[in-house]
Amino acid sequence: MANLKVTIREELTLNGYDQGSKNTLTISDVDEVFKRIVTCPANNETTIARFRSSVGNASGTATFDSALDVQDVKYVRLTNLDSSNSLTLSLQVEVGEDDSGADTSASVLVEAGKSFVMGSPHDGISLSDTNANLVTDLVDLDSLVVQPGSNSVNVEVYVASA
């Protein structure tokens, strides 16, 4: 087991005053890491990570044969390595939490050079389109899918697990 140290740092000086910030988080008991750089071809959806209750249960069109254990994952980061093109990251959500696949999704823009970070995908997300109510009953993230638009992009995915 090891500790993962994650540091987020902003450096900014405005009108001669330091407006930067630095936050460090230590995630303990990490003994697995999934790290890869994936080329996501233009105009195609690419599944870059899939989460299941059983690591051998990754049905679907994932670019790999097994899934990450949703209950063991502690940290997830996706970084858009492209210097000029953004991408759309689809967070595929499994409301039923039964390894049957995504029931709904939400998408976020990840601009060139920027990252998307989250903690555990187990009971870590939920969506509601009814009256935009606050949702507190969280469910599992099923997978991360990248749609790069008309330009291919490289993304780095980094997942730390117990």
N, C-alpha and C positions, 0 to 999 in steps of 0.2 A: 504494500500500500504506500501511496505517496500523496503529497499535497500539491494541488494545482494552484498556482498564484496567478490571478488575473488582475492586470492593472489597466485602468482607463485614465488617460491623461489628456487634458486640453491645455495648450499653451497659447496665451493671447495677452497682448499688452495694448490697452486702449488709453489714449491721452497720458501715456507715461505710467500707467498703473497696471499692475499684474491682475488680470481677470481670469487666470487659468485655474485649473482644478485637477486634482489627482485622487482617485479612489482605488483602493486595492482590496480584493476579496481573496481569501484562501478557502479553497474547497478541499476538504479532507477525504481520505480513504478512496483515492482514485487508483484503480489498478488496470484500467483499460483505456485506450485512446483509439479513436477512429479519425484519421486525418488523411485527406486526399485533395488533390486538385483535379477538378472535373472540367472538361471543355463541353460547354452547352451549345450545341449547334443552333444557328439562326433559325427562327420560325419553328422551333420544336420545343416541346416540354421535356425537361429532363428531371427525373426523380433522383435527387442526390443523397437522400437519407430516408430510411423507412424504420418506423418504430413498432414493435410488437411485444406481446407478453411472452412470446417464445421466440428466441433468436433464429430458429430454423423455419419460422413461418413468415415468409415474405412474398406472398403471392402478388401478382400484378406485374407491372412493367418496370420495376426497379432496375437500375443499372448494375446491380449486384445480387448475389444469390441468397443472402441472409439479411436479417433485420437486426437492429440494435434493440436491446432489452429496454423497453419503455420505463420499467420500474427502477433500473439501475443507472440510467443516464442522469448526470448531475449538471451538465453544462453543454450548451450547443452554440456554435458560432458559424455563420456563413459570411464570407468576405467576397465582395465583387472585386476581382483582381484587374478588371479592365480599366484603362486609364481615361476612357471617354464615353463609354456606353453604360446606361443603366440596365437594370433587369427587374422583372416582376417576380417576387418570391411568393408562391402560394403556400399557405399553411393549411394543409389538409387535416381536417379535424374528424376524429372518430367518436361521435356522440355515444354510440352503443357500447364502446369499450369492449368489443368481443372479437377483435382481430379480423373483422369482416371487411375492413377498408373504410375510407373516408365517407362521411355522411354529408359534410358541408365544408366550406373553405373560406378563408379570408386571404386577401393579397396585400402585399406591401411593396412599395418601390424601394429598391436598393440602388442608390446612385453609384456611379463609378468610384471605386476606391473605398467605398463605405461598407459597413458591416451590420448584420442583424445578429443580436445576441439574446439568448433566453436561458433560463435554468432548466429544471426538469420538465420533460414533455408529458410526464405522468401527472394527470390531474392538474395540468398547467395552462389550459386554454379553454375558452368556450365562446360561443357566438350567439347573438340574438338579433333578429331583424324586426322583432315585434316592439314597436314604440321606443326603440333604442334604450330599453331598460338595462340597468346594471345587472350583469350576470355574476353570481358568486358560486354557483355549482359548476366547478371546472371538470373537464374531461380530458382525454388523452389526445395528444398530437399524433396523427397517423404517419405523416410524411412531409418532406420539404420538396417542393417542385419548383424548378426555375424555368421561366419563359423569358428568353433574352431579346425577343423582338427580332428585328431584321438583321442583327449583327450577332455573330457568335461571341461568347464571353467565356472566360475562365473564372471559376469560383473555387474558393478553398472552403472546405467544410471540416470543422474540428469538433469532435464530440468526446467528452470525458465521462467515464462511467465507473461504477463500483465493480 
